[in-house]
Amino acid sequence: MCVVNQSLKMGKGKIAAQVGHASVQAFLNAGVTHPSEVEVWLASGQKKICLKTPEAKDFDALQKEARRLDVPTHLVHDAGHTQIPAGSQTVLALGPFDETVLDELTGHLKLL
């Protein structure tokens, strides 16, 4: 699951690239820290959902709650080569993890 920072006004291609970065890194990280969750995710169709948040400050609360629930996360900081300033928080990836827990964590967010 990926949460996109809407305040940056990224173009569609930029969002796609940032979601790609977040997804790959989250998968790699979870493979080390949560291998059983990754196995379940791989066997069940590898569901992917993109949500949005109006501001990067929301990432802090989401990450804190995710850590409390033992949900793996990865926050992408842009390199600053194209549309947005270097270091901008673009996408927060959550999981792979139990869908019920992810829904509890992100149920207040809207689909991208």
Order of alpha helices (4+ residues) and beta strands (2+ residues): beta-alpha-alpha-beta-alpha-beta-beta-alpha-beta
